[in-house]
Amino acid sequence: MADLSDVTALYEKYADDLTAARTAQRALLSPGGPRLNPKLDDVEAEITYLLVRHHRPRVVTEIGTFHGWSTTWLLRALRDNGEGELHSYDIVDHARRSVPADLGGGRWTFHHGDVRQTALTPGLIDYLFIDAAHTAPFARWYTTQVFPQMRPGIPASVHDVYHRRRAGRFSEGRVVLDWLAARGIGHFTASRAAAPIENQEIMAVRRRLGLTEPVHSGDHNPMIFFRFGG
């Protein structure tokens, strides 16, 4: 599991590449650009980019794309690594029209439809990113059907867990957190609400590295990051 020191070290290691990635991502949101409608806030997007750079996954699986903002961050990290492919799943195909061809070409496969009805192969996934139907039933599906098949040590992230200090009692986040706790698997978050100290430390590192201009306006960063145990 990544912790605060790991994350800040990755900011330091990849500072120049991250600066370039942020500039390119900001350009995608300029007037006349593709309609990306960001849902991933800056810090969690940056941490995702940094973890993909660090782990160098061969196969990244993204469950939930919407317009493709997280998709572009994942693809940019794979492109900067010079290797790896992304498989994205969603019931809507907005991302097909929004993701720039130069990012997706040769490294991206979009699967249109309900991921629960596809031939997903968790054992081949090297990085798992989930930002889809934010419901407890959907979380129960992937914690029972996908998580148990993941190889030990594989990194993963789940969005929209910590909008508040604690995950809601009947929320997707609660299902995921309970699954992790039952197996003794820790997690990291930069959520401003749930982890204010970690959030402030990361903000301090970003200021020191000159990463202060927002890419977009969101700043809640509710995603969790963890690695499968075993």
C-alpha positions in Angstrom: 0.0 0.0 0.0 1.2 3.5 -0.8 1.6 5.8 2.2 2.2 9.5 2.5 6.0 9.2 2.3 5.7 7.0 -0.8 3.3 9.5 -2.5 5.5 12.5 -1.7 8.6 10.7 -2.9 6.8 10.0 -6.2 5.9 13.7 -6.6 9.6 14.4 -6.2 10.8 11.7 -8.6 8.4 12.5 -11.4 8.0 16.3 -10.8 9.1 17.3 -14.3 6.9 14.7 -16.1 4.0 15.5 -13.9 4.3 19.2 -14.6 4.2 18.4 -18.3 1.3 16.1 -17.9 -0.7 18.7 -15.9 -0.1 21.3 -18.7 -1.3 18.8 -21.3 -4.3 17.9 -19.3 -5.2 21.5 -18.7 -5.0 22.1 -22.4 -7.6 19.4 -23.0 -10.1 21.5 -21.0 -9.6 24.7 -23.0 -12.5 26.1 -25.0 -13.1 24.2 -28.1 -11.5 21.1 -26.7 -13.2 17.7 -26.2 -16.0 17.5 -23.7 -14.3 15.7 -20.8 -16.4 16.9 -17.8 -13.8 16.1 -15.1 -14.9 14.1 -12.1 -11.4 13.1 -10.9 -9.9 15.9 -8.8 -6.3 17.1 -9.3 -4.5 15.4 -6.5 -6.1 12.0 -7.0 -5.5 12.3 -10.7 -1.9 13.1 -10.0 -1.5 10.2 -7.6 -3.0 7.9 -10.2 -0.6 9.1 -12.8 2.4 8.7 -10.4 1.4 5.2 -9.3 1.0 4.1 -12.9 4.4 5.6 -13.7 5.9 3.8 -10.7 4.4 0.3 -11.1 4.6 0.3 -14.9 1.6 -2.0 -15.4 1.3 -3.9 -18.6 -2.5 -4.0 -18.4 -4.6 -1.3 -16.7 -8.4 -1.9 -16.3 -10.6 1.1 -15.8 -14.2 0.4 -14.8 -16.2 3.6 -15.5 -15.1 6.3 -17.9 -18.0 8.8 -18.3 -16.5 11.4 -20.7 -12.9 10.1 -20.3 -11.1 12.5 -17.9 -9.6 9.6 -15.8 -9.0 7.8 -19.1 -6.8 10.5 -20.4 -4.7 10.6 -17.2 -4.2 6.8 -17.3 -3.3 6.9 -21.0 -0.9 9.8 -20.5 0.9 7.8 -17.8 1.1 4.7 -20.0 2.4 6.8 -22.9 5.1 8.4 -20.6 6.1 4.9 -19.5 6.5 3.9 -23.1 4.5 0.7 -22.5 1.3 -0.8 -21.3 -2.4 -0.8 -22.4 -5.7 0.3 -21.0 -9.0 -1.5 -21.1 -11.9 0.7 -20.2 -15.5 -0.4 -19.5 -18.7 1.8 -19.4 -22.3 1.6 -20.3 -22.0 5.0 -22.1 -19.5 5.6 -24.8 -18.9 9.3 -24.5 -15.2 8.6 -23.9 -14.9 7.3 -27.5 -15.6 10.8 -28.8 -13.6 12.7 -26.1 -10.3 10.9 -25.7 -7.7 12.3 -28.1 -6.5 9.9 -30.8 -2.9 10.5 -30.0 -3.4 9.3 -26.4 -5.6 6.3 -27.2 -4.0 5.0 -30.4 -2.3 1.7 -30.0 -2.8 1.5 -26.2 -6.5 1.8 -25.5 -9.5 -0.6 -25.9 -12.9 0.7 -25.0 -15.5 -1.9 -24.1 -19.1 -0.6 -24.4 -21.6 -2.2 -22.1 -22.2 -3.4 -18.6 -18.9 -4.7 -17.2 -20.8 -7.3 -15.2 -21.8 -8.9 -18.5 -18.3 -9.0 -20.1 -15.5 -11.5 -20.0 -13.4 -9.6 -17.6 -10.2 -11.4 -16.6 -9.1 -10.0 -13.2 -6.0 -12.3 -13.1 -4.5 -10.4 -16.0 -4.9 -7.0 -14.5 -1.8 -5.1 -13.3 -3.6 -1.9 -12.1 -7.4 -1.7 -11.3 -9.2 1.7 -11.4 -12.9 1.9 -10.4 -15.1 4.9 -10.8 -18.4 3.6 -12.0 -21.9 3.1 -10.5 -21.5 4.4 -6.9 -23.9 2.0 -5.3 -23.6 -0.6 -2.6 -25.0 -3.4 -4.9 -22.4 -2.6 -7.6 -19.6 -2.6 -5.0 -20.8 -6.0 -3.7 -20.5 -7.3 -7.2 -16.9 -6.3 -7.7 -15.8 -7.1 -4.2 -17.2 -10.7 -4.6 -16.5 -11.2 -8.3 -13.4 -9.2 -9.2 -11.4 -8.5 -6.0 -11.0 -12.2 -5.0 -9.4 -13.0 -8.4 -6.9 -10.2 -8.3 -3.2 -11.2 -7.8 -1.5 -10.2 -4.6 0.3 -6.9 -4.7 -1.6 -5.5 -7.6 -2.4 -1.8 -7.0 -6.0 -0.5 -7.2 -8.0 2.6 -6.6 -11.7 3.3 -6.0 -13.3 6.8 -6.4 -15.9 8.6 -4.3 -15.3 6.9 -1.0 -14.4 9.8 1.3 -16.5 12.8 0.4 -17.0 13.1 4.2 -14.9 12.1 7.1 -16.5 8.6 7.0 -18.0 6.7 4.2 -21.8 6.5 4.2 -23.3 3.6 6.0 -25.0 2.1 2.9 -22.6 3.4 0.3 -20.3 1.9 -2.2 -17.4 3.2 -0.1 -18.6 1.4 3.0 -18.8 -1.9 1.2 -15.2 -1.5 -0.1 -13.8 -0.4 3.2 -15.5 -3.3 5.0 -14.0 -5.7 2.5 -10.5 -4.3 3.0 -10.8 -4.2 6.8 -12.0 -7.8 6.9 -8.7 -8.8 5.2 -6.4 -6.5 7.0 -5.6 -4.5 3.9 -4.9 -0.8 4.5 -5.5 2.1 2.2 -4.4 5.6 1.5 -6.5 8.7 0.7 -5.7 12.3 0.1 -9.3 13.2 0.9 -9.5 16.7 2.4 -12.4 15.5 4.6 -11.1 12.2 5.8 -7.3 12.8 5.8 -6.7 16.5 6.3 -3.1 16.0 7.5 -2.1 13.9 4.5 -3.9 16.3 2.2 -2.1 19.3 3.7 1.3 17.5 3.4 0.7 16.8 -0.3 -0.4 20.3 -0.9 2.8 21.6 0.7 4.9 19.3 -1.6 2.9 20.5 -4.6 3.5 24.2 -3.7 7.2 23.5 -3.3 7.3 21.9 -6.7 5.3 24.7 -8.3 2.2 22.5 -8.9 -0.2 25.1 -7.7 -2.2 26.2 -10.7 -5.4 24.1 -10.7 -6.0 21.8 -13.7 -9.7 21.9 -12.8 -11.7 23.2 -9.9 -12.4 20.1 -7.9 -10.5 19.6 -4.6 -12.3 16.9 -2.5 -10.0 14.0 -3.7 -12.2 11.2 -2.2 -10.4 8.3 -3.9 -8.7 5.5 -2.0 -5.6 3.6 -3.1 -4.5 0.2 -1.9 -2.8 -3.0 -2.9 -4.4 -6.5 -2.9 -3.0 -8.7 -0.1 -2.1 -12.3 0.0 
